[in-house]
Structures are given as C-alpha cells and as structure tokens.
C-alpha cells in the first residue's frame, strides 16, 4: 500500500518529501508524490514551467536514490487537500505525509486549512511534519 506525500516547493514541502521517502523505504512501499495547483487564469506560463521543472527535479532525485516512485503534477482546479485525499483513496494508500506551517488564527479563517481538511477527510493515517529549521 503506497505512501502519498503532498509536495510544494517550500521548506515544509521538502521536509514532508524527505520524511515520506523514509516512510516508504521503511515500509518497502511505493512513494506517490502529489503536487497540486489550482491552475486557472492566474497560473502563468512561467509558473507552469517552474512547476514542471520542480517535478522533474523530484523525479531525478528519487531515481538517484532508487526509490520506487510516481510523481503526479495535478492542475485541475481542486484544493490540494481534495487532490491528496482523492489520490490516496484511488491507490489505496496506507499513509499520507504532509508538511505543516504555522499560521495565525486570522490566516486560518481567511485561507482555510488544507492540512486540517486532509487530517479530517483522509481514510488512511496522516503524518504531519514540521519544517526543518
């Protein structure tokens, strides 16, 4: 049963990816990396190119480490939480790994919380990790 990780090119995302590699290796399972972007009019060509380049870097890094993996870049208008939970259910994931960042109460109210939605909606275990200092 695969391990799914939500990846964004931030310190939190890189920490989650690093921990997900460890978990997949410990469990001898495939790692499925999900990078979700809403897309739409605000998703410029330059951003799309950067998104694709970042995913190619991840593929190369995981291949170099001989990690059994799949990398999915999703641009379909969903919240990242929806994409992660949906893919985890689709592939029968055993674990979802996500990175956390500190946000103010007002920030949580205005922007919502993908992490909270994943924790509440996922049917499998969720490992939430803090970013490296």
N, C-alpha and C positions, 0 to 999 in steps of 0.2 A: 504494500500500500504506500503510494508515494508521499513525499513531503512537499508541501507547497509553500513558497515564500513570496510575499509581496515586496516588489523592489521599486524604489525610486532612487534617483541618483543623488542621495543625500547621505550624511553621516549615519542617520538612522537606517536607511535602506541598505547601506553597505554592511552595517553591523548585523542586520537581520539576515542578509545573504551569507555572511561568514558563519553565523550560528546555524543556519539551515543546512549548509554544507556539512557541518559537524554532525548534525542530527541525521541527515541522510546517510552519511558514512557509518555512524554508529548502528543504524537500523538496517544497513545494507539495502537501501531503497533508492529509487529514482528521485531526483530533485526536479521539481517543476517550478520554474521562475516565472512569475506573472508581473508584468509591468503594464499598468492600466492607465490610459489617458482618455479623458472625455472626448478630445478632438473638437470638431466644430470650427466655426469661423475664427476663433482666437488661436487655433493651432496652426501656426505659420509653417511655411516650407522649411525654414531654418530650424524650427523646433522639431519638426518631423524628422529632419536629417539627424539632428542631435540625438533624438530618441532612438533611431535605428543604429547609430554609431555606438551608443551606450550598450545596447543589447548585443551587438557584435563583440564588444569587449568582454561582456559577461560570458558569452559562448566560448570565446577563446580561452578565457581564464579557467572555466570549468573543464574544458577539454584538456588543457595543460595539466590539470590536477587529476585527470582520469575519472571525473565524477560523471556517473550516468545521469544525463540531464535532458531537459527540454526547456526552451525559452520561448515564451509567448508574449508578444507585444500586442496589447489589445487597445484598439481605438474604436469604440463603438457607442459612445455616449453614456455609458454607465458610470456610476460611482465606483472607485476602486474596490470598495467593500463588496459591492454586488458581484463584480468580476471574480474576486478571490473566492468568495463563498460558492459561486456557481461552478467554477472550475474544480474546486475541491470536491464538490458533490459529484460532478461529472466523472472524475477519475477515481473516486473512492479514496481520497486522501486520508491518511492516518493523523496528519498534523499540519497545521498552518503556522508559519513563523512570520511575525510582523515586528517592525521597529516602532518604538514609541518616542514621542517628543513631548516635552512639557508645553502646555498651552494654558492661557488664562481662562477663567470661567466665562468671560465675555467671548473669547475666541471660540470656545466650545459651543456656545449658544449660537453665534452667528454662522459658523462654518460647519457645524455638525462634527461628528467624530467617526471617521472610518474605523478606527481601532475598536471603538465601542460596538459598532454595528457588527464587525467581524466576530468579536467575542460573544455577542448575544445570538447571532444568527447561524454561526457555523455548527455543523452537526458533528464535527470531529474536534479533537483537542486543539487549542491555540496556545502557542508560546509567544509571549510578548517580551521583547528585549529592549533594554535601554541602549542608547547610542554610546559608543566608546567615547571617553573623554578626549 
